Amino acid sequence: MISLDEAVVHRLKVHKEYFETGETKDVAFRIKQLELLKKAIIENEKELNEALAADLGKSAFEAYASEIGYVLDSISFFIKNVKSWAKIRKVKTPLVHVGSKSFVYPEPYGTVLIVGPFNYPFQLVIEPLIGALAAGNCVVLKPSEFTPNVSRVIVKIISENFKERYISVVEGGKEETSALIHAPFDYIFFTGSVEVGKIVMKAAAENLVPVTLELGGKSPCIVDKDANLEVAAKRIVWGKFMNVGQTCVAPDYILVHSEVKEKFIQNLTTTLFEFYGAEPQKSKDYGRVVNKRQLDRLVSLLDEEKVVVGGDFDREGLYMAPTLMKEVRWEDKVMQEEIFGPILPILEYNELHEAIARINSNPKPLALYLFTENSDVEGKVIQNVSYGGGCINDTVTHLTNPYLPFGGVGSSGIGSYHGKDSFETFSHKKSVLKKSTKFNLSFIYPPYSDKSVNLLRKIMK
């Protein structure tokens, strides 16, 4: 019986042999595969809905908006644009290379490993897959073991529609993931926690495998005194409590100006009631925590004395109420790690520069959200805080624009994707300079004279 490591190496060998046939490099082939993927997802929509409901309690609306419909829309965008993205691009050539032409050839890396998380278990596997296929790669998918129902549907979609030597799926837990990330893939794309991201990067470094790491962190949400508080409350509650806070770009905490703090908390409380009713556990639009281990972790972050709304939970039902905590301090346990759940701490600030300094004293976040009607405040925050991406007067929606790159900075991630950025992430830009043989500049060859140096100075200024 072969070992797990040997099985992974064999799988990788099969993929590489297929890649070397050159079939995946043909743009017409890539488009056909994307069309096939779209058709397969549509045919399995019912099963996907059921799986997302079983694993995470997602409503049909949320499942379609953030998972199924999201990737269908993305595939359509890629089908429309991949032909132009894949073209050889001619670029300028400096005078010193007279008689030459320069080109950039986008080419696939080869066989790509995509490791997905549990929070958006379909979208965050399929979205990078779309980019990898569009760029002409073979792919190995590793869906999350914490969402087994979605994982089974992914296996069904891939196995019934694609050659295993082209796209394959590996299910399993830590052992399988470890074997995969230590294998000599041509590229690794990982979405998950900062802690596991470090492990992936270390493993990839052993084989000098390039990586994209989509991680997370504590994404701040600043509410200025000039903000439209009613609109801000709705957009923050929506962005925070979709998928019960299990979103890497969810607002992790609120920094609200002291002058409007109490009024804003009232707005948040009213909005929670409007969205989920007096008993959120009965709301068809409110999901569930993925497992008991995650729920226990979230419960440990609660401080009952600071809870103003929610705080209740049902361990057997994997339920935690949408929760607001106020009078939170930076030293509190809830502020020491990414929450990744339905707890929203509220802190206050008096001066904007103090809020900016405090945010900058922490690791760079994946996202930042600012609610204000003041353009000066907007400019100061954007110019003085480093973060992956974000919104002004909204939350989360920046990642739905395929023309915007999505990714982190510092400990919140390495690299970006979505739209053309996905194609470029999974493509190596091969540089080629083609020189004419019709004439030859003899001064570039030794032996060199003073005349050669003077001529070189005139050309290279």
LINVEN-V832265 format. One record per residue. N is the residue number from 0. PHI is phi as a letter, one per 20 degrees, with the letter a starting at -180 (999 if undefined). NEAR is the number of other C-alpha atoms within 12 Angstrom. D_LAST is the distance of its C-alpha to the last C-alpha in Angstrom with 1 decimal. Layout:
n phi near d_last
N PHI NEAR D_LAST
N PHI NEAR D_LAST
//
This chain:
n phi near d_last
0 999 6 65.4
1 f 9 61.6
2 f 12 59.8
3 f 21 57.7
4 f 21 54.5
5 f 17 55.5
6 f 18 56.3
7 f 31 52.8
8 f 23 51.2
9 f 21 53.4
10 g 32 52.6
11 f 38 48.9
12 f 24 49.4
13 f 25 51.2
14 f 33 48.4
15 f 31 45.8
16 f 19 47.9
17 f 25 48.2
18 g 29 44.5
19 f 21 43.8
20 f 18 45.9
21 n 21 43.1
22 f 25 45.5
23 f 36 43.9
24 f 33 40.5
25 f 24 42.1
26 f 30 41.4
27 f 22 44.8
28 f 23 46.4
29 g 36 44.5
30 f 31 45.7
31 f 27 49.2
32 f 36 49.3
33 f 40 48.2
34 f 28 51.0
35 f 25 53.4
36 f 37 52.4
37 f 33 53.0
38 f 22 56.3
39 f 29 57.4
40 f 35 56.6
41 f 22 58.6
42 f 20 61.5
43 d 25 61.5
44 g 27 61.1
45 f 19 64.7
46 f 26 64.4
47 f 39 61.1
48 g 33 62.7
49 f 25 65.6
50 f 30 63.4
51 f 41 61.3
52 f 33 64.5
53 f 27 66.0
54 e 35 63.1
55 c 39 61.9
56 m 36 64.4
57 f 37 62.0
58 f 28 63.5
59 f 28 63.0
60 f 22 60.8
61 f 29 58.5
62 f 37 58.4
63 f 27 57.3
64 f 23 54.9
65 d 33 53.0
66 c 35 53.5
67 f 42 54.9
68 f 27 53.8
69 g 31 50.5
70 f 38 49.6
71 f 31 51.2
72 f 30 49.0
73 f 40 45.9
74 g 43 46.9
75 g 27 47.3
76 f 30 43.8
77 f 41 42.4
78 g 34 44.4
79 f 23 43.1
80 d 27 39.4
81 f 37 38.9
82 f 25 38.5
83 f 19 35.4
84 f 29 34.0
85 e 34 34.5
86 f 20 32.6
87 f 18 29.7
88 d 20 26.6
89 e 18 23.8
90 c 16 20.4
91 f 17 17.1
92 c 19 15.0
93 f 15 11.2
94 g 15 10.7
95 f 20 10.2
96 d 20 13.8
97 g 21 15.2
98 n 19 18.9
99 d 23 19.0
100 c 21 20.5
101 c 23 20.5
102 c 20 23.6
103 d 23 25.1
104 d 23 28.7
105 f 31 30.9
106 c 32 33.5
107 f 38 36.4
108 f 35 36.5
109 q 40 40.0
110 d 43 43.0
111 d 46 42.6
112 d 49 45.0
113 d 45 45.8
114 d 49 48.0
115 d 44 49.6
116 e 39 51.4
117 e 36 54.9
118 f 43 54.3
119 c 45 53.1
120 f 44 54.1
121 e 46 53.7
122 g 41 50.6
123 e 39 48.5
124 d 39 49.2
125 f 48 48.9
126 f 46 45.9
127 f 47 43.5
128 g 52 45.5
129 g 48 44.6
130 f 47 40.9
131 f 50 41.3
132 f 52 43.4
133 f 52 41.1
134 e 49 38.2
135 n 47 40.5
136 e 48 41.6
137 e 48 45.0
138 b 48 46.4
139 d 50 48.8
140 d 46 50.2
141 c 48 51.8
142 f 42 53.6
143 f 38 55.2
144 f 27 58.5
145 e 30 59.6
146 c 34 59.9
147 f 30 62.0
148 f 29 63.2
149 f 44 59.7
150 g 39 58.6
151 f 30 61.6
152 f 32 60.6
153 f 42 57.0
154 g 32 58.5
155 f 23 60.7
156 g 31 58.0
157 f 34 55.7
158 f 22 58.4
159 e 21 60.2
160 c 25 57.2
161 c 26 54.6
162 f 20 54.6
163 f 25 54.7
164 f 28 52.0
165 e 40 49.7
166 c 42 50.5
167 c 33 52.9
168 c 41 54.2
169 d 36 55.2
170 e 30 57.6
171 p 24 58.7
172 d 22 57.8
173 f 21 56.0
174 f 18 56.7
175 f 26 55.4
176 f 35 52.2
177 f 25 51.7
178 f 30 52.1
179 f 41 49.6
180 f 43 46.8
181 e 31 47.1
182 e 34 46.8
183 e 31 43.6
184 f 37 42.7
185 e 37 39.3
186 a 40 39.0
187 c 47 41.3
188 d 48 41.7
189 c 46 44.0
190 c 47 45.6
191 r 39 47.8
192 f 32 48.2
193 f 31 45.8
194 f 22 48.1
195 f 26 48.2
196 g 33 44.5
197 f 26 43.9
198 f 22 46.3
199 f 40 44.5
200 f 32 41.1
201 f 21 42.5
202 f 25 44.3
203 f 30 41.2
204 f 21 39.2
205 f 16 41.6
206 d 20 40.5
207 l 19 36.9
208 e 26 37.8
209 f 32 35.5
210 c 36 37.5
211 d 38 37.8
212 d 43 40.2
213 d 46 41.8
214 d 44 43.8
215 a 45 45.1
216 p 39 46.0
217 e 42 47.6
218 e 48 46.3
219 e 51 47.2
220 c 47 48.6
221 e 52 48.4
222 d 50 51.0
223 f 37 50.4
224 f 29 53.3
225 e 26 52.2
226 f 29 52.2
227 f 25 54.7
228 f 35 56.8
229 f 24 58.9
230 f 23 56.1
231 g 39 54.2
232 f 38 57.3
233 f 30 57.7
234 f 33 54.1
235 f 46 54.0
236 f 44 57.3
237 f 32 56.3
238 f 40 53.1
239 f 43 54.6
240 d 45 57.9
241 f 43 57.0
242 l 44 57.7
243 l 44 59.3
244 n 42 56.0
245 e 41 54.9
246 c 42 51.5
247 f 47 48.2
248 d 51 46.9
249 f 47 50.3
250 g 50 50.3
251 e 45 51.3
252 b 47 52.4
253 d 46 52.7
254 d 42 51.5
255 d 40 53.5
256 f 32 53.7
257 g 26 56.9
258 f 20 58.1
259 d 25 58.4
260 g 29 59.0
261 f 21 62.8
262 f 22 62.6
263 f 38 59.8
264 f 39 61.8
265 f 22 64.6
266 f 25 62.4
267 f 39 61.3
268 f 31 64.9
269 f 23 66.0
270 f 28 63.3
271 g 36 64.2
272 f 23 67.8
273 f 19 66.8
274 f 26 64.6
275 c 26 66.8
276 m 20 70.2
277 f 18 72.5
278 c 22 72.5
279 g 30 69.0
280 f 25 70.4
281 e 18 72.2
282 f 22 69.3
283 f 20 68.2
284 d 28 64.7
285 d 38 64.3
286 e 38 63.3
287 c 41 63.9
288 f 45 62.2
289 f 42 61.3
290 b 29 63.6
291 f 20 65.8
292 f 15 63.3
293 f 27 60.8
294 f 33 63.7
295 f 21 64.9
296 f 25 61.4
297 f 38 61.3
298 f 32 64.8
299 f 21 63.8
300 e 30 61.2
301 f 36 63.8
302 c 28 65.3
303 g 21 68.5
304 f 14 68.7
305 d 24 65.4
306 f 27 66.1
307 d 27 66.9
308 b 33 66.9
309 m 33 67.5
310 n 30 67.4
311 e 27 70.1
312 b 27 69.6
313 c 20 71.5
314 f 21 70.4
315 f 15 72.4
316 e 22 71.0
317 l 31 67.4
318 d 37 67.5
319 c 41 65.9
320 f 41 66.3
321 g 46 63.4
322 c 40 63.2
323 d 43 62.0
324 c 34 61.8
325 d 36 61.5
326 l 28 61.3
327 f 31 59.0
328 d 22 57.2
329 f 25 53.9
330 e 11 55.9
331 f 20 58.2
332 g 19 58.2
333 f 36 57.2
334 d 30 53.9
335 e 20 53.0
336 b 27 52.1
337 f 39 51.2
338 f 39 54.5
339 l 40 54.2
340 a 48 57.5
341 e 49 59.5
342 d 48 59.3
343 c 50 57.5
344 f 44 57.2
345 d 38 56.9
346 d 37 55.4
347 c 34 54.9
348 b 29 52.4
349 d 20 52.7
350 c 20 49.1
351 g 30 46.2
352 f 18 43.9
353 f 19 46.6
354 f 32 46.6
355 f 30 42.8
356 f 18 42.9
357 f 23 45.7
358 f 33 44.1
359 f 22 40.9
360 e 14 43.0
361 d 26 43.9
362 g 29 42.0
363 f 32 39.7
364 e 40 42.0
365 f 46 41.7
366 c 47 42.6
367 b 48 43.2
368 c 43 45.4
369 c 46 45.8
370 d 38 48.6
371 a 30 48.2
372 d 20 48.3
373 d 20 46.1
374 f 17 42.4
375 f 14 41.5
376 f 26 43.0
377 g 28 41.3
378 f 16 37.8
379 f 20 38.5
380 f 34 39.7
381 f 23 36.9
382 f 13 34.2
383 d 21 35.9
384 c 34 37.4
385 e 29 35.7
386 b 37 37.8
387 f 40 37.5
388 a 37 38.6
389 r 39 41.5
390 c 36 43.2
391 d 32 44.1
392 m 33 47.8
393 a 34 48.4
394 c 40 48.4
395 m 38 47.4
396 f 29 46.6
397 f 27 42.8
398 f 33 43.2
399 e 28 45.0
400 e 22 42.1
401 f 28 40.4
402 e 19 37.2
403 d 21 36.8
404 f 26 35.7
405 d 40 38.4
406 r 37 37.9
407 e 37 38.0
408 b 28 35.7
409 m 26 36.5
410 f 30 40.0
411 e 39 40.8
412 q 39 38.8
413 c 33 35.8
414 n 30 34.4
415 b 36 35.7
416 b 39 37.5
417 n 39 39.5
418 l 38 38.7
419 g 35 35.3
420 f 31 34.4
421 f 40 37.3
422 g 43 36.1
423 f 32 32.6
424 f 40 34.2
425 e 43 36.3
426 c 34 33.5
427 e 24 30.9
428 e 22 27.6
429 e 18 27.1
430 e 18 23.6
431 c 19 23.7
432 d 21 21.1
433 d 17 23.0
434 d 18 21.7
435 f 14 23.6
436 d 10 25.6
437 f 9 26.1
438 b 10 23.4
439 c 14 21.6
440 e 19 18.3
441 f 14 20.0
442 f 17 17.0
443 e 19 16.2
444 d 12 19.7
445 f 11 21.2
446 f 11 22.3
447 e 14 18.9
448 d 14 18.8
449 f 12 16.8
450 f 14 16.0
451 f 18 14.6
452 f 17 12.2
453 f 15 11.2
454 f 18 10.8
455 f 21 8.7
456 f 12 6.2
457 f 12 6.4
458 e 15 6.1
459 d 12 3.8
460 d 10 0.0
//
